[in-house]
Amino acid sequence: MYYFYILRCADNTLYCGRTNNLERRIKEHNSGKTRSAKYTKVRRPVILVYSEKFQTLSEALKREYAVKQFTKIKKEALIRRGSEV
């Protein structure tokens, strides 16, 4: 199982990523260890605000790429719709 996810950073920016272990990856983002993304290291703490599950890495990568092209307004709308389901 693979996940596409969106994190809200302490400065209210959004970070998009993908992983095969969502819980571990969020801990890594918040830990500041070497596996943490450069972008989130200086914007901790981060919180998970949205995620989707996929069967393959390819699907998760395609979704990550697509959402990264969204404006922040469109990403916020996706987050709102996801939390209402």
C-alpha positions as CSV (number, residue, x, y, z in Angstrom):
1,M,0.0,0.0,0.0
2,Y,1.2,3.5,-0.9
3,Y,0.0,6.9,0.3
4,F,-0.1,10.4,-1.1
5,Y,-0.3,12.9,1.7
6,I,-0.4,16.6,2.5
7,L,1.1,18.1,5.6
8,R,0.4,21.5,7.1
9,C,3.6,23.1,8.3
10,A,4.0,25.4,11.3
11,D,4.1,28.4,8.9
12,N,0.8,27.3,7.3
13,T,2.4,26.2,4.1
14,L,1.5,22.8,2.6
15,Y,3.9,20.0,1.8
16,C,3.0,17.1,-0.5
17,G,4.6,13.7,-0.5
18,R,4.2,9.9,-0.9
19,T,5.3,7.0,1.2
20,N,4.6,3.3,1.9
21,N,4.4,4.0,5.7
22,L,2.5,7.1,6.5
23,E,2.9,7.0,10.3
24,R,6.7,6.5,10.1
25,R,7.0,9.2,7.5
26,I,5.2,11.9,9.5
27,K,7.4,11.0,12.5
28,E,10.5,11.5,10.3
29,H,9.3,14.9,9.1
30,N,8.8,16.0,12.7
31,S,12.0,14.5,14.0
32,G,14.5,16.5,12.0
33,K,16.7,13.5,11.3
34,T,18.4,13.0,8.0
35,R,15.3,11.3,6.5
36,S,13.3,14.4,7.0
37,A,12.6,16.5,4.0
38,K,14.7,19.7,3.7
39,Y,11.5,21.8,3.2
40,T,9.9,20.6,6.5
41,K,13.0,20.7,8.7
42,V,12.7,24.4,9.2
43,R,8.9,24.4,9.3
44,R,8.2,21.9,12.2
45,P,6.0,20.8,13.6
46,V,3.9,19.4,10.7
47,I,0.5,17.8,10.9
48,L,-1.2,15.4,8.5
49,V,-4.2,17.1,6.9
50,Y,-5.0,14.8,4.0
51,S,-4.0,11.4,2.6
52,E,-5.1,8.9,-0.1
53,K,-4.2,5.2,-0.5
54,F,-3.0,3.6,-3.7
55,Q,-2.1,0.0,-4.7
56,T,1.1,1.0,-6.5
57,L,3.9,3.4,-6.2
58,S,3.3,4.6,-9.7
59,E,-0.3,5.7,-8.8
60,A,0.9,7.5,-5.7
61,L,3.7,9.3,-7.7
62,K,1.2,10.4,-10.4
63,R,-1.2,11.8,-7.8
64,E,1.6,13.6,-6.0
65,Y,2.8,15.2,-9.3
66,A,-0.8,16.2,-10.2
67,V,-1.5,17.8,-6.8
68,K,1.8,19.6,-6.7
69,Q,0.6,21.5,-9.8
70,F,-2.4,22.8,-7.9
71,T,-2.6,26.3,-6.5
72,K,-2.7,26.5,-2.7
73,I,-6.4,27.5,-2.9
74,K,-7.1,24.3,-4.8
75,K,-5.1,22.2,-2.4
76,E,-7.0,23.7,0.5
77,A,-10.3,22.8,-1.2
78,L,-9.1,19.2,-1.6
79,I,-8.2,19.1,2.1
80,R,-11.7,20.5,3.0
81,R,-13.5,18.0,0.8
82,G,-11.4,15.2,2.2
83,S,-12.1,16.1,5.8
84,E,-15.9,16.3,5.1
85,V,-16.1,12.7,3.8
